[in-house]
Amino acid sequence: MRFDGKRYRDCRFCRGRGCLYCESEANAEYKRQFPDGPKPIATFDMTTPEGIEAARKAIGREAIEKAFGPGGGGIAEFITNIAKPVQP
Ligand SMILES: [Zn+2]
């Protein structure tokens, strides 16, 4: 995190030394980078059988146990699972 609660590294007023404007500068930069706000890591349409099946495959108990169990890929496998396209 570039803003640590007191100082913002790229603050144009103090160059990261810490000033009254750091927080608003950090917020403004965040809005420039993420104009729509934080995005969910995955969405599933739970109103369709396909969506439910996709969710089950990605975040169901079996998928979690496989990813985090012996020989699983851990968080990397989990991310790969949820990154798979859900809708055609
Ligand atoms: Zn500052």
PDB file of the backbone (N, CA, C, O) and the ligand in Angstrom, with CONECT records:
HET     ZN  A 101       1
ATOM      1  N   MET A   1       0.855  -1.196   0.000  1.00  0.00           N
ATOM      2  CA  MET A   1       0.000   0.000   0.000  1.00  0.00           C
ATOM      3  C   MET A   1       0.883   1.236   0.000  1.00  0.00           C
ATOM      4  O   MET A   1       1.796   1.377   0.814  1.00  0.00           O
ATOM      5  N   ARG A   2       0.590   2.112  -0.923  1.00  0.00           N
ATOM      6  CA  ARG A   2       1.447   3.292  -1.030  1.00  0.00           C
ATOM      7  C   ARG A   2       1.103   4.318   0.034  1.00  0.00           C
ATOM      8  O   ARG A   2       1.947   5.127   0.420  1.00  0.00           O
ATOM      9  N   PHE A   3      -0.148   4.284   0.513  1.00  0.00           N
ATOM     10  CA  PHE A   3      -0.538   5.212   1.557  1.00  0.00           C
ATOM     11  C   PHE A   3      -0.592   4.447   2.867  1.00  0.00           C
ATOM     12  O   PHE A   3      -1.373   3.505   3.006  1.00  0.00           O
ATOM     13  N   ASP A   4       0.231   4.842   3.828  1.00  0.00           N
ATOM     14  CA  ASP A   4       0.326   4.051   5.050  1.00  0.00           C
ATOM     15  C   ASP A   4      -0.516   4.633   6.179  1.00  0.00           C
ATOM     16  O   ASP A   4      -0.353   4.258   7.340  1.00  0.00           O
ATOM     17  N   GLY A   5      -1.408   5.543   5.838  1.00  0.00           N
ATOM     18  CA  GLY A   5      -2.246   6.144   6.867  1.00  0.00           C
ATOM     19  C   GLY A   5      -1.759   7.529   7.255  1.00  0.00           C
ATOM     20  O   GLY A   5      -2.513   8.334   7.802  1.00  0.00           O
ATOM     21  N   LYS A   6      -0.501   7.798   6.970  1.00  0.00           N
ATOM     22  CA  LYS A   6       0.052   9.114   7.306  1.00  0.00           C
ATOM     23  C   LYS A   6       0.704   9.782   6.105  1.00  0.00           C
ATOM     24  O   LYS A   6       0.617  10.996   5.920  1.00  0.00           O
ATOM     25  N   ARG A   7       1.358   8.962   5.295  1.00  0.00           N
ATOM     26  CA  ARG A   7       2.107   9.529   4.180  1.00  0.00           C
ATOM     27  C   ARG A   7       1.752   8.842   2.875  1.00  0.00           C
ATOM     28  O   ARG A   7       1.511   7.635   2.837  1.00  0.00           O
ATOM     29  N   TYR A   8       1.724   9.609   1.833  1.00  0.00           N
ATOM     30  CA  TYR A   8       1.472   9.063   0.511  1.00  0.00           C
ATOM     31  C   TYR A   8       2.709   9.319  -0.335  1.00  0.00           C
ATOM     32  O   TYR A   8       3.134  10.460  -0.516  1.00  0.00           O
ATOM     33  N   ARG A   9       3.275   8.236  -0.848  1.00  0.00           N
ATOM     34  CA  ARG A   9       4.571   8.306  -1.519  1.00  0.00           C
ATOM     35  C   ARG A   9       4.600   9.306  -2.667  1.00  0.00           C
ATOM     36  O   ARG A   9       5.583  10.023  -2.855  1.00  0.00           O
ATOM     37  N   ASP A  10       3.505   9.346  -3.438  1.00  0.00           N
ATOM     38  CA  ASP A  10       3.494  10.210  -4.611  1.00  0.00           C
ATOM     39  C   ASP A  10       2.757  11.518  -4.387  1.00  0.00           C
ATOM     40  O   ASP A  10       2.330  12.163  -5.344  1.00  0.00           O
ATOM     41  N   CYS A  11       2.606  11.906  -3.153  1.00  0.00           N
ATOM     42  CA  CYS A  11       1.940  13.167  -2.853  1.00  0.00           C
ATOM     43  C   CYS A  11       2.672  14.319  -3.550  1.00  0.00           C
ATOM     44  O   CYS A  11       3.891  14.456  -3.438  1.00  0.00           O
ATOM     45  N   ARG A  12       1.905  15.144  -4.271  1.00  0.00           N
ATOM     46  CA  ARG A  12       2.578  16.201  -5.044  1.00  0.00           C
ATOM     47  C   ARG A  12       2.923  17.402  -4.172  1.00  0.00           C
ATOM     48  O   ARG A  12       3.623  18.313  -4.613  1.00  0.00           O
ATOM     49  N   PHE A  13       2.432  17.402  -2.940  1.00  0.00           N
ATOM     50  CA  PHE A  13       2.738  18.527  -2.052  1.00  0.00           C
ATOM     51  C   PHE A  13       3.994  18.286  -1.227  1.00  0.00           C
ATOM     52  O   PHE A  13       4.800  19.193  -1.022  1.00  0.00           O
ATOM     53  N   CYS A  14       4.151  17.057  -0.759  1.00  0.00           N
ATOM     54  CA  CYS A  14       5.286  16.802   0.141  1.00  0.00           C
ATOM     55  C   CYS A  14       6.239  15.732  -0.391  1.00  0.00           C
ATOM     56  O   CYS A  14       7.254  15.444   0.242  1.00  0.00           O
ATOM     57  N   ARG A  15       5.929  15.146  -1.533  1.00  0.00           N
ATOM     58  CA  ARG A  15       6.773  14.096  -2.105  1.00  0.00           C
ATOM     59  C   ARG A  15       6.956  12.921  -1.148  1.00  0.00           C
ATOM     60  O   ARG A  15       8.023  12.307  -1.108  1.00  0.00           O
ATOM     61  N   GLY A  16       5.919  12.611  -0.381  1.00  0.00           N
ATOM     62  CA  GLY A  16       5.968  11.407   0.446  1.00  0.00           C
ATOM     63  C   GLY A  16       6.521  11.594   1.846  1.00  0.00           C
ATOM     64  O   GLY A  16       6.696  10.623   2.581  1.00  0.00           O
ATOM     65  N   ARG A  17       6.798  12.841   2.222  1.00  0.00           N
ATOM     66  CA  ARG A  17       7.325  13.046   3.570  1.00  0.00           C
ATOM     67  C   ARG A  17       6.206  13.117   4.607  1.00  0.00           C
ATOM     68  O   ARG A  17       6.439  12.996   5.809  1.00  0.00           O
ATOM     69  N   GLY A  18       4.988  13.316   4.109  1.00  0.00           N
ATOM     70  CA  GLY A  18       3.856  13.363   5.028  1.00  0.00           C
ATOM     71  C   GLY A  18       3.342  14.784   5.182  1.00  0.00           C
ATOM     72  O   GLY A  18       4.087  15.675   5.589  1.00  0.00           O
ATOM     73  N   CYS A  19       2.068  15.002   4.859  1.00  0.00           N
ATOM     74  CA  CYS A  19       1.477  16.313   5.015  1.00  0.00           C
ATOM     75  C   CYS A  19      -0.038  16.178   5.113  1.00  0.00           C
ATOM     76  O   CYS A  19      -0.581  15.075   5.046  1.00  0.00           O
ATOM     77  N   LEU A  20      -0.704  17.299   5.269  1.00  0.00           N
ATOM     78  CA  LEU A  20      -2.155  17.276   5.423  1.00  0.00           C
ATOM     79  C   LEU A  20      -2.869  16.786   4.173  1.00  0.00           C
ATOM     80  O   LEU A  20      -4.025  16.366   4.243  1.00  0.00           O
ATOM     81  N   TYR A  21      -2.196  16.835   3.035  1.00  0.00           N
ATOM     82  CA  TYR A  21      -2.863  16.486   1.777  1.00  0.00           C
ATOM     83  C   TYR A  21      -2.632  15.043   1.353  1.00  0.00           C
ATOM     84  O   TYR A  21      -3.226  14.583   0.377  1.00  0.00           O
ATOM     85  N   CYS A  22      -1.796  14.339   2.057  1.00  0.00           N
ATOM     86  CA  CYS A  22      -1.438  12.978   1.634  1.00  0.00           C
ATOM     87  C   CYS A  22      -2.670  12.091   1.443  1.00  0.00           C
ATOM     88  O   CYS A  22      -2.799  11.407   0.427  1.00  0.00           O
ATOM     89  N   GLU A  23      -3.557  12.107   2.409  1.00  0.00           N
ATOM     90  CA  GLU A  23      -4.704  11.206   2.330  1.00  0.00           C
ATOM     91  C   GLU A  23      -5.590  11.536   1.133  1.00  0.00           C
ATOM     92  O   GLU A  23      -6.009  10.635   0.407  1.00  0.00           O
ATOM     93  N   SER A  24      -5.878  12.815   0.921  1.00  0.00           N
ATOM     94  CA  SER A  24      -6.746  13.173  -0.206  1.00  0.00           C
ATOM     95  C   SER A  24      -6.037  12.918  -1.532  1.00  0.00           C
ATOM     96  O   SER A  24      -6.681  12.571  -2.522  1.00  0.00           O
ATOM     97  N   GLU A  25      -4.720  13.089  -1.559  1.00  0.00           N
ATOM     98  CA  GLU A  25      -3.959  12.775  -2.771  1.00  0.00           C
ATOM     99  C   GLU A  25      -4.012  11.274  -3.066  1.00  0.00           C
ATOM    100  O   GLU A  25      -4.190  10.867  -4.214  1.00  0.00           O
ATOM    101  N   ALA A  26      -3.860  10.470  -2.041  1.00  0.00           N
ATOM    102  CA  ALA A  26      -3.908   9.019  -2.216  1.00  0.00           C
ATOM    103  C   ALA A  26      -5.297   8.597  -2.681  1.00  0.00           C
ATOM    104  O   ALA A  26      -5.424   7.742  -3.557  1.00  0.00           O
ATOM    105  N   ASN A  27      -6.322   9.180  -2.108  1.00  0.00           N
ATOM    106  CA  ASN A  27      -7.690   8.856  -2.513  1.00  0.00           C
ATOM    107  C   ASN A  27      -7.951   9.249  -3.957  1.00  0.00           C
ATOM    108  O   ASN A  27      -8.589   8.505  -4.702  1.00  0.00           O
ATOM    109  N   ALA A  28      -7.465  10.406  -4.351  1.00  0.00           N
ATOM    110  CA  ALA A  28      -7.667  10.869  -5.719  1.00  0.00           C
ATOM    111  C   ALA A  28      -6.974   9.937  -6.708  1.00  0.00           C
ATOM    112  O   ALA A  28      -7.523   9.628  -7.766  1.00  0.00           O
ATOM    113  N   GLU A  29      -5.775   9.493  -6.366  1.00  0.00           N
ATOM    114  CA  GLU A  29      -5.045   8.583  -7.239  1.00  0.00           C
ATOM    115  C   GLU A  29      -5.757   7.236  -7.337  1.00  0.00           C
ATOM    116  O   GLU A  29      -5.821   6.629  -8.407  1.00  0.00           O
ATOM    117  N   TYR A  30      -6.284   6.785  -6.218  1.00  0.00           N
ATOM    118  CA  TYR A  30      -7.018   5.524  -6.219  1.00  0.00           C
ATOM    119  C   TYR A  30      -8.218   5.615  -7.154  1.00  0.00           C
ATOM    120  O   TYR A  30      -8.504   4.677  -7.899  1.00  0.00           O
ATOM    121  N   LYS A  31      -8.917   6.745  -7.113  1.00  0.00           N
ATOM    122  CA  LYS A  31     -10.094   6.915  -7.972  1.00  0.00           C
ATOM    123  C   LYS A  31      -9.701   6.985  -9.444  1.00  0.00           C
ATOM    124  O   LYS A  31     -10.451   6.549 -10.317  1.00  0.00           O
ATOM    125  N   ARG A  32      -8.494   7.550  -9.714  1.00  0.00           N
ATOM    126  CA  ARG A  32      -8.028   7.578 -11.096  1.00  0.00           C
ATOM    127  C   ARG A  32      -7.765   6.164 -11.592  1.00  0.00           C
ATOM    128  O   ARG A  32      -8.088   5.834 -12.733  1.00  0.00           O
ATOM    129  N   GLN A  33      -7.179   5.325 -10.734  1.00  0.00           N
ATOM    130  CA  GLN A  33      -6.817   3.976 -11.156  1.00  0.00           C
ATOM    131  C   GLN A  33      -8.007   3.037 -11.170  1.00  0.00           C
ATOM    132  O   GLN A  33      -8.088   2.136 -12.005  1.00  0.00           O
ATOM    133  N   PHE A  34      -8.934   3.248 -10.240  1.00  0.00           N
ATOM    134  CA  PHE A  34     -10.099   2.361 -10.126  1.00  0.00           C
ATOM    135  C   PHE A  34     -11.373   3.193 -10.116  1.00  0.00           C
ATOM    136  O   PHE A  34     -12.024   3.330  -9.080  1.00  0.00           O
ATOM    137  N   PRO A  35     -11.728   3.755 -11.283  1.00  0.00           N
ATOM    138  CA  PRO A  35     -12.879   4.664 -11.327  1.00  0.00           C
ATOM    139  C   PRO A  35     -14.184   3.992 -10.911  1.00  0.00           C
ATOM    140  O   PRO A  35     -15.112   4.663 -10.460  1.00  0.00           O
ATOM    141  N   ASP A  36     -14.256   2.685 -11.059  1.00  0.00           N
ATOM    142  CA  ASP A  36     -15.488   1.981 -10.697  1.00  0.00           C
ATOM    143  C   ASP A  36     -15.422   1.361  -9.309  1.00  0.00           C
ATOM    144  O   ASP A  36     -16.321   0.627  -8.900  1.00  0.00           O
ATOM    145  N   GLY A  37     -14.335   1.669  -8.584  1.00  0.00           N
ATOM    146  CA  GLY A  37     -14.200   1.071  -7.262  1.00  0.00           C
ATOM    147  C   GLY A  37     -13.669  -0.342  -7.357  1.00  0.00           C
ATOM    148  O   GLY A  37     -13.393  -0.841  -8.448  1.00  0.00           O
ATOM    149  N   PRO A  38     -13.528  -0.988  -6.204  1.00  0.00           N
ATOM    150  CA  PRO A  38     -12.999  -2.356  -6.195  1.00  0.00           C
ATOM    151  C   PRO A  38     -13.901  -3.308  -6.963  1.00  0.00           C
ATOM    152  O   PRO A  38     -15.128  -3.207  -6.926  1.00  0.00           O
ATOM    153  N   LYS A  39     -13.256  -4.234  -7.660  1.00  0.00           N
ATOM    154  CA  LYS A  39     -14.020  -5.216  -8.424  1.00  0.00           C
ATOM    155  C   LYS A  39     -14.019  -6.552  -7.678  1.00  0.00           C
ATOM    156  O   LYS A  39     -13.042  -6.897  -7.014  1.00  0.00           O
ATOM    157  N   PRO A  40     -15.109  -7.292  -7.790  1.00  0.00           N
ATOM    158  CA  PRO A  40     -15.103  -8.633  -7.198  1.00  0.00           C
ATOM    159  C   PRO A  40     -14.133  -9.522  -7.949  1.00  0.00           C
ATOM    160  O   PRO A  40     -13.903  -9.319  -9.142  1.00  0.00           O
ATOM    161  N   ILE A  41     -13.556 -10.512  -7.263  1.00  0.00           N
ATOM    162  CA  ILE A  41     -12.603 -11.384  -7.940  1.00  0.00           C
ATOM    163  C   ILE A  41     -13.318 -12.379  -8.833  1.00  0.00           C
ATOM    164  O   ILE A  41     -12.720 -12.919  -9.764  1.00  0.00           O
ATOM    165  N   ALA A  42     -14.573 -12.623  -8.567  1.00  0.00           N
ATOM    166  CA  ALA A  42     -15.325 -13.548  -9.402  1.00  0.00           C
ATOM    167  C   ALA A  42     -16.802 -13.316  -9.164  1.00  0.00           C
ATOM    168  O   ALA A  42     -17.221 -12.991  -8.053  1.00  0.00           O
ATOM    169  N   THR A  43     -17.576 -13.483 -10.201  1.00  0.00           N
ATOM    170  CA  THR A  43     -19.022 -13.401 -10.045  1.00  0.00           C
ATOM    171  C   THR A  43     -19.650 -14.642 -10.657  1.00  0.00           C
ATOM    172  O   THR A  43     -19.194 -15.156 -11.678  1.00  0.00           O
ATOM    173  N   PHE A  44     -20.691 -15.101 -10.017  1.00  0.00           N
ATOM    174  CA  PHE A  44     -21.398 -16.273 -10.512  1.00  0.00           C
ATOM    175  C   PHE A  44     -22.883 -15.941 -10.573  1.00  0.00           C
ATOM    176  O   PHE A  44     -23.450 -15.350  -9.653  1.00  0.00           O
ATOM    177  N   ASP A  45     -23.485 -16.334 -11.669  1.00  0.00           N
ATOM    178  CA  ASP A  45     -24.912 -16.131 -11.819  1.00  0.00           C
ATOM    179  C   ASP A  45     -25.644 -17.300 -11.156  1.00  0.00           C
ATOM    180  O   ASP A  45     -25.787 -18.373 -11.741  1.00  0.00           O
ATOM    181  N   MET A  46     -26.100 -17.071  -9.935  1.00  0.00           N
ATOM    182  CA  MET A  46     -26.701 -18.155  -9.176  1.00  0.00           C
ATOM    183  C   MET A  46     -28.173 -18.382  -9.549  1.00  0.00           C
ATOM    184  O   MET A  46     -28.878 -19.147  -8.889  1.00  0.00           O
ATOM    185  N   THR A  47     -28.618 -17.723 -10.593  1.00  0.00           N
ATOM    186  CA  THR A  47     -30.001 -17.942 -11.025  1.00  0.00           C
ATOM    187  C   THR A  47     -30.083 -18.992 -12.131  1.00  0.00           C
ATOM    188  O   THR A  47     -31.174 -19.375 -12.553  1.00  0.00           O
ATOM    189  N   THR A  48     -28.918 -19.453 -12.596  1.00  0.00           N
ATOM    190  CA  THR A  48     -28.926 -20.472 -13.647  1.00  0.00           C
ATOM    191  C   THR A  48     -28.181 -21.716 -13.173  1.00  0.00           C
ATOM    192  O   THR A  48     -27.251 -21.608 -12.375  1.00  0.00           O
ATOM    193  N   PRO A  49     -28.575 -22.888 -13.650  1.00  0.00           N
ATOM    194  CA  PRO A  49     -27.858 -24.123 -13.288  1.00  0.00           C
ATOM    195  C   PRO A  49     -26.386 -24.049 -13.685  1.00  0.00           C
ATOM    196  O   PRO A  49     -25.524 -24.563 -12.972  1.00  0.00           O
ATOM    197  N   GLU A  50     -26.094 -23.404 -14.834  1.00  0.00           N
ATOM    198  CA  GLU A  50     -24.712 -23.287 -15.287  1.00  0.00           C
ATOM    199  C   GLU A  50     -23.883 -22.452 -14.304  1.00  0.00           C
ATOM    200  O   GLU A  50     -22.739 -22.776 -13.984  1.00  0.00           O
ATOM    201  N   GLY A  51     -24.507 -21.371 -13.843  1.00  0.00           N
ATOM    202  CA  GLY A  51     -23.801 -20.502 -12.904  1.00  0.00           C
ATOM    203  C   GLY A  51     -23.526 -21.203 -11.591  1.00  0.00           C
ATOM    204  O   GLY A  51     -22.440 -21.081 -11.024  1.00  0.00           O
ATOM    205  N   ILE A  52     -24.509 -21.933 -11.114  1.00  0.00           N
ATOM    206  CA  ILE A  52     -24.348 -22.672  -9.860  1.00  0.00           C
ATOM    207  C   ILE A  52     -23.275 -23.741 -10.010  1.00  0.00           C
ATOM    208  O   ILE A  52     -22.461 -23.952  -9.111  1.00  0.00           O
ATOM    209  N   GLU A  53     -23.283 -24.411 -11.152  1.00  0.00           N
ATOM    210  CA  GLU A  53     -22.281 -25.443 -11.405  1.00  0.00           C
ATOM    211  C   GLU A  53     -20.879 -24.824 -11.472  1.00  0.00           C
ATOM    212  O   GLU A  53     -19.918 -25.372 -10.933  1.00  0.00           O
ATOM    213  N   ALA A  54     -20.787 -23.678 -12.140  1.00  0.00           N
ATOM    214  CA  ALA A  54     -19.486 -22.995 -12.241  1.00  0.00           C
ATOM    215  C   ALA A  54     -18.990 -22.590 -10.861  1.00  0.00           C
ATOM    216  O   ALA A  54     -17.806 -22.729 -10.553  1.00  0.00           O
ATOM    217  N   ALA A  55     -19.902 -22.087 -10.029  1.00  0.00           N
ATOM    218  CA  ALA A  55     -19.521 -21.692  -8.674  1.00  0.00           C
ATOM    219  C   ALA A  55     -19.077 -22.913  -7.879  1.00  0.00           C
ATOM    220  O   ALA A  55     -18.099 -22.863  -7.133  1.00  0.00           O
ATOM    221  N   ARG A  56     -19.810 -24.009  -8.050  1.00  0.00           N
ATOM    222  CA  ARG A  56     -19.462 -25.219  -7.317  1.00  0.00           C
ATOM    223  C   ARG A  56     -18.063 -25.699  -7.702  1.00  0.00           C
ATOM    224  O   ARG A  56     -17.273 -26.099  -6.848  1.00  0.00           O
ATOM    225  N   LYS A  57     -17.774 -25.650  -9.004  1.00  0.00           N
ATOM    226  CA  LYS A  57     -16.460 -26.089  -9.474  1.00  0.00           C
ATOM    227  C   LYS A  57     -15.343 -25.184  -8.978  1.00  0.00           C
ATOM    228  O   LYS A  57     -14.238 -25.645  -8.693  1.00  0.00           O
ATOM    229  N   ALA A  58     -15.640 -23.889  -8.878  1.00  0.00           N
ATOM    230  CA  ALA A  58     -14.592 -22.928  -8.523  1.00  0.00           C
ATOM    231  C   ALA A  58     -14.419 -22.777  -7.017  1.00  0.00           C
ATOM    232  O   ALA A  58     -13.297 -22.745  -6.511  1.00  0.00           O
ATOM    233  N   ILE A  59     -15.528 -22.684  -6.313  1.00  0.00           N
ATOM    234  CA  ILE A  59     -15.423 -22.372  -4.876  1.00  0.00           C
ATOM    235  C   ILE A  59     -16.158 -23.381  -4.005  1.00  0.00           C
ATOM    236  O   ILE A  59     -16.361 -23.143  -2.815  1.00  0.00           O
ATOM    237  N   GLY A  60     -16.553 -24.492  -4.582  1.00  0.00           N
ATOM    238  CA  GLY A  60     -17.198 -25.549  -3.807  1.00  0.00           C
ATOM    239  C   GLY A  60     -16.195 -26.251  -2.901  1.00  0.00           C
ATOM    240  O   GLY A  60     -14.983 -26.056  -2.999  1.00  0.00           O
ATOM    241  N   ARG A  61     -16.749 -27.074  -2.016  1.00  0.00           N
ATOM    242  CA  ARG A  61     -15.907 -27.731  -1.016  1.00  0.00           C
ATOM    243  C   ARG A  61     -14.830 -28.592  -1.683  1.00  0.00           C
ATOM    244  O   ARG A  61     -13.671 -28.579  -1.269  1.00  0.00           O
ATOM    245  N   GLU A  62     -15.217 -29.328  -2.702  1.00  0.00           N
ATOM    246  CA  GLU A  62     -14.245 -30.197  -3.373  1.00  0.00           C
ATOM    247  C   GLU A  62     -13.108 -29.406  -3.993  1.00  0.00           C
ATOM    248  O   GLU A  62     -11.939 -29.777  -3.885  1.00  0.00           O
ATOM    249  N   ALA A  63     -13.474 -28.303  -4.648  1.00  0.00           N
ATOM    250  CA  ALA A  63     -12.443 -27.474  -5.289  1.00  0.00           C
ATOM    251  C   ALA A  63     -11.496 -26.890  -4.253  1.00  0.00           C
ATOM    252  O   ALA A  63     -10.283 -26.846  -4.459  1.00  0.00           O
ATOM    253  N   ILE A  64     -12.060 -26.442  -3.136  1.00  0.00           N
ATOM    254  CA  ILE A  64     -11.226 -25.867  -2.071  1.00  0.00           C
ATOM    255  C   ILE A  64     -10.316 -26.933  -1.473  1.00  0.00           C
ATOM    256  O   ILE A  64      -9.123 -26.709  -1.267  1.00  0.00           O
ATOM    257  N   GLU A  65     -10.902 -28.096  -1.200  1.00  0.00           N
ATOM    258  CA  GLU A  65     -10.110 -29.165  -0.580  1.00  0.00           C
ATOM    259  C   GLU A  65      -9.015 -29.648  -1.525  1.00  0.00           C
ATOM    260  O   GLU A  65      -7.913 -29.982  -1.088  1.00  0.00           O
ATOM    261  N   LYS A  66      -9.320 -29.684  -2.823  1.00  0.00           N
ATOM    262  CA  LYS A  66      -8.314 -30.102  -3.798  1.00  0.00           C
ATOM    263  C   LYS A  66      -7.185 -29.073  -3.878  1.00  0.00           C
ATOM    264  O   LYS A  66      -6.006 -29.430  -3.880  1.00  0.00           O
ATOM    265  N   ALA A  67      -7.558 -27.790  -3.946  1.00  0.00           N
ATOM    266  CA  ALA A  67      -6.544 -26.743  -4.087  1.00  0.00           C
ATOM    267  C   ALA A  67      -5.648 -26.656  -2.855  1.00  0.00           C
ATOM    268  O   ALA A  67      -4.437 -26.467  -2.969  1.00  0.00           O
ATOM    269  N   PHE A  68      -6.258 -26.797  -1.674  1.00  0.00           N
ATOM    270  CA  PHE A  68      -5.489 -26.579  -0.448  1.00  0.00           C
ATOM    271  C   PHE A  68      -5.096 -27.879   0.244  1.00  0.00           C
ATOM    272  O   PHE A  68      -4.476 -27.869   1.308  1.00  0.00           O
ATOM    273  N   GLY A  69      -5.466 -28.991  -0.372  1.00  0.00           N
ATOM    274  CA  GLY A  69      -5.092 -30.275   0.194  1.00  0.00           C
ATOM    275  C   GLY A  69      -3.712 -30.706  -0.282  1.00  0.00           C
ATOM    276  O   GLY A  69      -2.998 -29.948  -0.939  1.00  0.00           O
ATOM    277  N   PRO A  70      -3.348 -31.947   0.067  1.00  0.00           N
ATOM    278  CA  PRO A  70      -2.028 -32.475  -0.337  1.00  0.00           C
ATOM    279  C   PRO A  70      -1.866 -32.468  -1.853  1.00  0.00           C
ATOM    280  O   PRO A  70      -2.727 -32.978  -2.570  1.00  0.00           O
ATOM    281  N   GLY A  71      -0.790 -31.904  -2.338  1.00  0.00           N
ATOM    282  CA  GLY A  71      -0.527 -31.882  -3.768  1.00  0.00           C
ATOM    283  C   GLY A  71      -1.288 -30.816  -4.528  1.00  0.00           C
ATOM    284  O   GLY A  71      -1.136 -30.688  -5.743  1.00  0.00           O
ATOM    285  N   GLY A  72      -2.101 -30.057  -3.827  1.00  0.00           N
ATOM    286  CA  GLY A  72      -2.872 -29.003  -4.488  1.00  0.00           C
ATOM    287  C   GLY A  72      -2.016 -27.783  -4.777  1.00  0.00           C
ATOM    288  O   GLY A  72      -0.905 -27.643  -4.266  1.00  0.00           O
ATOM    289  N   GLY A  73      -2.550 -26.919  -5.595  1.00  0.00           N
ATOM    290  CA  GLY A  73      -1.798 -25.733  -5.990  1.00  0.00           C
ATOM    291  C   GLY A  73      -2.000 -24.540  -5.075  1.00  0.00           C
ATOM    292  O   GLY A  73      -1.468 -23.459  -5.327  1.00  0.00           O
ATOM    293  N   GLY A  74      -2.778 -24.738  -4.001  1.00  0.00           N
ATOM    294  CA  GLY A  74      -2.971 -23.651  -3.046  1.00  0.00           C
ATOM    295  C   GLY A  74      -3.705 -22.471  -3.652  1.00  0.00           C
ATOM    296  O   GLY A  74      -4.606 -22.623  -4.477  1.00  0.00           O
ATOM    297  N   ILE A  75      -3.295 -21.303  -3.222  1.00  0.00           N
ATOM    298  CA  ILE A  75      -4.001 -20.085  -3.635  1.00  0.00           C
ATOM    299  C   ILE A  75      -3.904 -19.883  -5.148  1.00  0.00           C
ATOM    300  O   ILE A  75      -4.825 -19.335  -5.754  1.00  0.00           O
ATOM    301  N   ALA A  76      -2.807 -20.318  -5.763  1.00  0.00           N
ATOM    302  CA  ALA A  76      -2.661 -20.158  -7.210  1.00  0.00           C
ATOM    303  C   ALA A  76      -3.724 -20.976  -7.952  1.00  0.00           C
ATOM    304  O   ALA A  76      -4.320 -20.511  -8.923  1.00  0.00           O
ATOM    305  N   GLU A  77      -3.943 -22.192  -7.476  1.00  0.00           N
ATOM    306  CA  GLU A  77      -4.969 -23.032  -8.098  1.00  0.00           C
ATOM    307  C   GLU A  77      -6.353 -22.426  -7.872  1.00  0.00           C
ATOM    308  O   GLU A  77      -7.192 -22.422  -8.773  1.00  0.00           O
ATOM    309  N   PHE A  78      -6.577 -21.931  -6.696  1.00  0.00           N
ATOM    310  CA  PHE A  78      -7.853 -21.309  -6.373  1.00  0.00           C
ATOM    311  C   PHE A  78      -8.128 -20.128  -7.302  1.00  0.00           C
ATOM    312  O   PHE A  78      -9.231 -19.981  -7.827  1.00  0.00           O
ATOM    313  N   ILE A  79      -7.111 -19.292  -7.497  1.00  0.00           N
ATOM    314  CA  ILE A  79      -7.270 -18.121  -8.367  1.00  0.00           C
ATOM    315  C   ILE A  79      -7.516 -18.557  -9.817  1.00  0.00           C
ATOM    316  O   ILE A  79      -8.329 -17.965 -10.527  1.00  0.00           O
ATOM    317  N   THR A  80      -6.802 -19.595 -10.236  1.00  0.00           N
ATOM    318  CA  THR A  80      -7.022 -20.106 -11.592  1.00  0.00           C
ATOM    319  C   THR A  80      -8.451 -20.601 -11.744  1.00  0.00           C
ATOM    320  O   THR A  80      -9.085 -20.376 -12.775  1.00  0.00           O
ATOM    321  N   ASN A  81      -8.953 -21.269 -10.726  1.00  0.00           N
ATOM    322  CA  ASN A  81     -10.320 -21.784 -10.779  1.00  0.00           C
ATOM    323  C   ASN A  81     -11.347 -20.656 -10.928  1.00  0.00           C
ATOM    324  O   ASN A  81     -12.238 -20.720 -11.775  1.00  0.00           O
ATOM    325  N   ILE A  82     -11.209 -19.637 -10.101  1.00  0.00           N
ATOM    326  CA  ILE A  82     -12.219 -18.588 -10.146  1.00  0.00           C
ATOM    327  C   ILE A  82     -12.046 -17.683 -11.355  1.00  0.00           C
ATOM    328  O   ILE A  82     -12.966 -16.952 -11.719  1.00  0.00           O
ATOM    329  N   ALA A  83     -10.855 -17.727 -11.991  1.00  0.00           N
ATOM    330  CA  ALA A  83     -10.611 -16.874 -13.140  1.00  0.00           C
ATOM    331  C   ALA A  83     -11.164 -17.492 -14.421  1.00  0.00           C
ATOM    332  O   ALA A  83     -11.257 -16.822 -15.449  1.00  0.00           O
ATOM    333  N   LYS A  84     -11.526 -18.751 -14.356  1.00  0.00           N
ATOM    334  CA  LYS A  84     -12.083 -19.386 -15.549  1.00  0.00           C
ATOM    335  C   LYS A  84     -13.370 -18.701 -15.955  1.00  0.00           C
ATOM    336  O   LYS A  84     -14.196 -18.365 -15.105  1.00  0.00           O
ATOM    337  N   PRO A  85     -13.543 -18.495 -17.239  1.00  0.00           N
ATOM    338  CA  PRO A  85     -14.760 -17.821 -17.676  1.00  0.00           C
ATOM    339  C   PRO A  85     -15.997 -18.620 -17.282  1.00  0.00           C
ATOM    340  O   PRO A  85     -16.093 -19.824 -17.523  1.00  0.00           O
ATOM    341  N   VAL A  86     -16.923 -17.923 -16.680  1.00  0.00           N
ATOM    342  CA  VAL A  86     -18.124 -18.592 -16.167  1.00  0.00           C
ATOM    343  C   VAL A  86     -19.190 -18.651 -17.251  1.00  0.00           C
ATOM    344  O   VAL A  86     -19.853 -19.670 -17.444  1.00  0.00           O
ATOM    345  N   GLN A  87     -19.337 -17.535 -17.952  1.00  0.00           N
ATOM    346  CA  GLN A  87     -20.367 -17.495 -18.993  1.00  0.00           C
ATOM    347  C   GLN A  87     -19.723 -17.588 -20.365  1.00  0.00           C
ATOM    348  O   GLN A  87     -18.657 -17.014 -20.589  1.00  0.00           O
ATOM    349  N   PRO A  88     -20.355 -18.302 -21.283  1.00  0.00           N
ATOM    350  CA  PRO A  88     -19.813 -18.425 -22.640  1.00  0.00           C
ATOM    351  C   PRO A  88     -19.772 -17.058 -23.346  1.00  0.00           C
ATOM    352  O   PRO A  88     -19.345 -16.970 -24.497  1.00  0.00           O
TER     353      PRO A  88
HETATM  354 ZN    ZN A 101       1.683  14.844   1.351  1.00  0.00          ZN2+
END
